[in-house]
Amino acid sequence: MSDNHAEFSPESLMMSFGHEPSLVRNSIKNPIFQTSTFEFATAEEGKAYFEKVYGGAGADESSKSLIYTRLNHPNLVTAEKRLSLLDEAEESAFFESGMAAITTSLLEICKAGDLVLMSFPIYGGTDAFIKNFLPKFDIQSLAFSPDMTEEEIVSLIEAHPRKNRLACIYVETPANPTNTLIDIEMTVRIAARFSNQDKKTIVAVDNTYMGPLWQKPINHGADLIMYSATKYIGGHSDLIAGAISGSSALVSRIKKVRSGLGCMASPWTSWLISRSLETISLRMEKQASNAAKLADFLHDHPKVAKVYYVGHIAEGHKQYELAKRQMTSDGAMLAFDVVGGEAEAFRFLNAVKLAKLAVSLGSTETLTSHPFTMSSSNMSLADREAVGITPSMVRISTGIENPDDLLKDFAQAFEKV
Ligand SMILES: *Cc1c(COP(=O)(O)O)cnc(C)c1O
């Protein structure tokens, strides 16, 4: 049985986990189940499957519960089992986009009269959903910045009229694009303080920026991990998907809303994800080692004013200890301020040849972008200033190219600055 996994590491199991060849004529790889519905052998069997799925019992491909692809399908099951293994979580769920994962989860966690506390800055789509859409359902929000202490955050909540209705603490760490870290264990302590018998405050961590290999939020006490699987998990800039991981109790609640909204990942997307997970260790290790080389190069370059990279946080800085405790790699995302302003940053961006100018991240190709005028341009000028997103900032998502070529490309681009 391919799911007997106790003795091997996730890296090794990504090729086979969650797939049972004997169910598909011994095919070594899971085929794409391009079907909308599944045949019942008898009416009694159909009745039993519905009782099982609507009764909330988890469904899986082998245990006789396939009814209809919006509810569940074999490619979805395989992808979800693999992600649970990486996240060290009981259960995972895949969605057709990161935003679908995030919004579906928040709609289940929060109800009218509740309060959401979120870290700042946060992904633009999430920020807009929490601030502009959730208020329609009488759900309010509060934001805290990464430089606030635990006491300051507690006081911020205490001062809010809905302090007894804190449904969710939603954080993104490392923050995009500055790589500022938020202490997950601190947010778990704060959540415990504002939980009561009626309601446990859920800590949700958007783990997109670090990815599933090197940061395990569940092991730090978080309830829910969120991903844009479009990024490292998909890893090839060729699909849009999202995911969550957590306890079976919580994830199965969210899966019911997913069935209602109809935003599960399709067979094709799920198949691509399962395939991508086979190489996630290989890709991310190369991406991180390339990022370290690029960061060192940038650090020493006369046309670079500042580098934002986890691996360069100075020993003794309070984020240094946190990085060591919370993450097992420095990641593959970095940013730098070019000497000058927007004009100099644009000259660099227009001059790189091998690296591509595009938003998104975590893919095999190196991507450059200008957060100030692109992914963070929806933030007010004051907010961008407050978190250090300047016109001179360039963001890099490091790919798997030959590192010497990347250094050569950056060096020639700086000559044009
Ligand atoms: C891209 C991204 C999202 C949104 O995901 P989509 O797959 O684009 O819907 C959410 N959070 C973070 C941190 C992201 O980078």
The ligand as a Tripos MOL2 file, in Angstrom:
@<TRIPOS>MOLECULE
LIG
   15    15     1     0     0
SMALL
NO_CHARGES

@<TRIPOS>ATOM
      1 C1         -0.4510   34.9590   -4.9210 C.3       1 LIG1
      2 C2         -0.8000   35.0530   -3.4820 C.ar      1 LIG1
      3 C3         -2.1210   34.8920   -3.0330 C.ar      1 LIG1
      4 C4         -3.2910   34.6920   -3.9860 C.3       1 LIG1
      5 O1         -3.2200   33.4820   -4.6540 O.3       1 LIG1
      6 P1         -3.8230   33.2140   -6.1310 P.3       1 LIG1
      7 O2         -3.3720   31.8370   -6.4220 O.co2     1 LIG1
      8 O3         -3.2610   34.2450   -7.0340 O.co2     1 LIG1
      9 O4         -5.3100   33.3350   -6.0100 O.co2     1 LIG1
     10 C5         -2.3470   34.9200   -1.6680 C.ar      1 LIG1
     11 N1         -1.3440   35.1290   -0.7890 N.ar      1 LIG1
     12 C6         -0.0740   35.3160   -1.1890 C.ar      1 LIG1
     13 C7          0.9770   35.5500   -0.1720 C.3       1 LIG1
     14 C8          0.2380   35.2860   -2.5400 C.ar      1 LIG1
     15 O5          1.5020   35.4880   -2.9370 O.3       1 LIG1
@<TRIPOS>BOND
     1     1     2 1
     2     2     3 ar
     3     2    14 ar
     4     3     4 1
     5     3    10 ar
     6     4     5 1
     7     5     6 1
     8     6     7 2
     9     6     8 1
    10     6     9 1
    11    10    11 ar
    12    11    12 ar
    13    12    13 1
    14    12    14 ar
    15    14    15 1
@<TRIPOS>SUBSTRUCTURE
     1 LIG1         1 GROUP 0 **** ****
